[in-house]
């Protein structure tokens, strides 16, 4: 991608994250590169198993180990000083996952909203204690009472009613939408520069989903943070993102601005995703699902990983060697021999 006018926040280069299992090695990420800029949104889409969540886990250094491990690549994090100034550049891949430096980044510089809050929140502690813990860990000169007051303010900011009372509620006492708002409060209470939202509305109905999405957009605007939004929902990603990265089997297939992806999708996989989405304009036609199934993650693909399901494949070319990710227009990258 071409450089944005906004300062760079995260620079991922040739990231490879593998899972070493008894059945074989799963290359969950195999050479992923992208940038995230301050104040801008990156949407990540793709089928289940394409590496979206593993990308977020690698950036946060929370890949389950064993069997997972980042085996190659760099994740340069630009730790900007409050109010601007200079930035300290840290390659988080070189840090110990549970070391002091990584813990100071996780939660403070990067916040994350997980898919299912009921499995991410402790059932034995109140949501207030769990949110305040994040403050107390990253800010040593604050009292428990001050942390509690900030927690209540943050709960009110994310739209939880009666925060003075619900700050002492346990996760099981809240609805799904309220638990998700509590997760957002926990992720944002320390004012991170980057928020990673990993399918944050998967288990919510459409009304609550719309409220959560509007809340995220408002908070991003108010706090000036960057957003990495991971989802299967193309419409939601299009609404939330300035640019979109399409992934398939651990690789980036296409990366461009949101308008460019929607108006001029080039990769056959991106086109197939678009054909499988219903529209409300014109005659209602039968949806066209992507043919075939995902190859086994244990298989070694000699060529393009989408070859077996691609309707525009070129035998002897696409399955002979892996295509590189190439910039075919300013800011528009595609991994396909059709555009080499």
N, C-alpha and C positions, 0 to 999 in steps of 0.2 A: 504494500500500500504506500501511496505517496504520503509525505509528511503533512501532518495537520498544523494549523496555526497554533493550536493549543500545545503546551509543553507535554513532552512524553512522560508517561507515568510507569508503564510496564513495557519491557521489550523482551519478547520470547523468541529465542533463536534455536531452531533445529531440535526441539524438545522431543525426547524419546523416553517414554515410561512403559516398562515391561512388567508383566506378571509371570513369575516363574512357578508353574504348577507341575504336578506329577504327570499330567497328560501332555505337557509341552509348554512352550513359551507363548504368551499372548502379548502381541505388540499393540497395547492399547493406544499409545501415541507413537507415531513413527515419523518424526521429522516435521513437527508443527512449529510454524513461525507466524507471529503477528505482533502488533503494537496496540497499546491502549493509551489514550491521551486524556489529560485532565479535563474534566467537565463534559466528556463525550461518552456515547453509549455504543457498545459493541454487542450485537446479537449473535448467538451461536445456535445453529440449527442442525438437524440431522436425525436419522433414525436411532432407536435405542441401540447402544453398543458401539456408537461411532466415536466415542471418546470425549464427549462434551463435559461430563462430570469429572472425568479423570484429569482433564485440563485444569479445571478449577481446583481439584484436590492437589495437583502438582504445584500450582501457584501458592497454595496455602501450606504446602508441605505436610499434608495429612493423608497421603496415599497409604492404605493399609500395608504395613511392612512387618514381617513378610506376608504375602509373596510379592508385593509390588515394590518397584524401585525405579527412580529416575536414573537412567543409565547414560544419558548424554544430553547435551544442550545447555543453554543458559536461560535464566529468568532474571533479567536485570530489573530491579525495583528502584525507582527514583524516589528517594525519601525527601520530599520537598519540605523546607522549613515553613512554619506557619506564617502566613502573610507574604509568601513569595521568597525571594532570596535564592540561595544556592540549594542544590540537591545532592545528598549522599547517594551514590549508586552502589547497590548491594546485589550480588548474584545469590539469590536465596537457595539455589541448588547446592552451593558450597557450604551452606550453614547446616548445623545439626538441627534436625526436625524439632527436637525438644530442647534445643539450646536457648540461652538467655536472649540472644539477638533475634532469633526467629520468633520467640514468644512475644518480644516487644513489638514486632511487626504485625503478627497475627492478632487481629482484634483492634489494634490501634491504627495501623496504616491500611489494612485490608479487613473489611467485614464481610460476612457470608451469611446468606439466608438459605437454609437447606430445604429439601423437598417436603419432608414431613416433620412438622415441628414436634409432634407427640413423641417421636423417637429421638429428637435432638435435645429436648428439654428434660431436665431431671425431674422425675415424678416425686422425689422426696424433698424438694426445695421449692419455695415460693418463687414466682416469676420475678418478684422484686429483688430477692436475694441473688438470683442468677444474673440479673442485669447489673446490679450494684457490684457484684464480684468483678465484672469486667472493668469497671471504673477503678476499683481499689487495686487491681493488679497493675494497671498502666499509669496510675497517678498516685504517687506515694504520699503527697502532701495534702491529702483530702481525708476527712473524717467519715465514719460510717453514716452519720446523720446527713452530711452533705451529699454523700453518694446516694442515699435514699431519696433526698429531695430532687436530685438530678434525675433519678429513675422515674419518679412520679411525673416530673416535667416531660420526660421523653415519652412516657406512656400516654400522656395527654396529647402530645404532638402527633403520635401515630394514630390517634382517634379512638383510644380505649376510654369508654365512659367511666366516670367515678374512679379515676386512677388512685385516689387516696385510699380507697377500699380494696380495689382489685390488685394493688401492689402486693398484698398479702395472700393472694389466691394461688392455688396450686394449678398446674397445667390442666389436670382433668376437670377442673371446675370452670374452664373456659370453653367457648365454642371454637370450631376450627378457624374461623376468621379472626377471633380474638387471639388465639395462640399464634397465628401467623403474624399479627401485629406486634405481639410480644417479641417474636423472633426478630422482626425488623428493628424494634427498639433496642434489643440487645446488640444487633449488628452495628447500629448507628450511634450508640450512646457516647462513644469515644471520638466521634467525628472523623471516620476514616476517609482517606482520599479515594479509595476504590471500594465499591460494593459489588460483590458477586452474588447474583440471584439465580440459584439453581432450581429452575422450575418451581417458583414459590407459590404458584396458584394451582398446582396439579390436583389437589384434593378438595378444592373449593368450588361452590356453585358459581354460575356466571355473574350473578349480582355482586357477590363478595369479591370475585376476581376483578371486576371492573373497579371496585373501590380500592383494592390493594394496588392495582396498576396505577391508578390516578394518584394514590398516596406516594408511590415510589417516584413518579415523575415530579411531583411537587417537592419532595424532600431532596431530590437530586438538584433541582433548580435552586432551592433555598441554600443548600450546603455546598454547592459547586463541586460535587464529587463526580468521579467517573463511574459508569455502570457497565458491568458485564452480565448480560441477561441470557440465560440458557433456557431453551424451551423447544417443544415439538410444534407449538402453535405458530404457524407462519404469520398469521394476522397479528398476533400479539407482538412478535419480534419486530414486525414492520412498524408497529405503532411505537415501540419503546426504543428503537435503535437508530443511531446515525449511520452505522455501517453493519453489514451482515457477513458472517463467516460460515460457509457451508462445509460440514465435515462428513466423512464417510470412512469407516474402518480405520480410524486413527490418523487420517490425513485431511488436510485442507483441500477441498475440491474447487472452491470458488470464494473470492473475497472482494467485496466492492461496497460502495455506498448503498444505502437502502433503496434509494430511487433507481439506481443502476441495476440492482439485483431484480427488482420487481418489473422494471421496464425492459431490461435487456439481459435476461439470464442466458448464459452461454453454455455452461456445462450440461451435458445430458442428464446428470443426476439432479441438478437444480431444476431443469425443465420438467423432469418426471415428478418432483415434489410439487411443483406448481399445478400439474395436470391432475393430481390426486386431491386437490382442494376444491370444494364446491364454491360457486359464485352465485350472486343474487342478480346478476345482470344477464339479459338475453334469455334465450331458451335454456331450460334446465336439461342438461345432457348427462349421460351416464359418466360417472367418474372413471378415470383410467388409473388403476393401481399400478405400482411398479412391479413388473414381472419378476418371477424368481424369488429367491430368498437370499439372505445374507450368507456369504461363505463362512465356513467354520473359522473362528478366530485363530485356530492352530495351524491353518493352511498357510503356506508361503505363496504369495502372489507374485509371479515373475513380471507381470506388466501392470496395467491399470487395475486398481482394485474393484472398479465398477464394471469391468469387462463382461462378466457373465450375465449381467442384467441390462446392459446398455443396448438400446435399439439402433445406435449409430456407430457401433463398434466396427473396427477395421481389423479383421483377422490377419495375423502375421505382423501387425504393427502394434496394436494396442495391448496384445498379450505377450509381446516379445521383450519389452523393456518398460520400466515405470516412467510415465511422463513427468517432466518437471513442472513446478508451479511458475507460470510465466505471466508477466504483466502485458496484456494485449491492448490495453488502453490506459490512459492516466488513472491510476487508482483502482484498476480492475484486473485482478489476477485470476487465472484459470489453470487448472491442472488437466490438460486434455490435448491429445495429438492433433485434434481438429484445428487447433489454433496455434500450432508451433511454427 
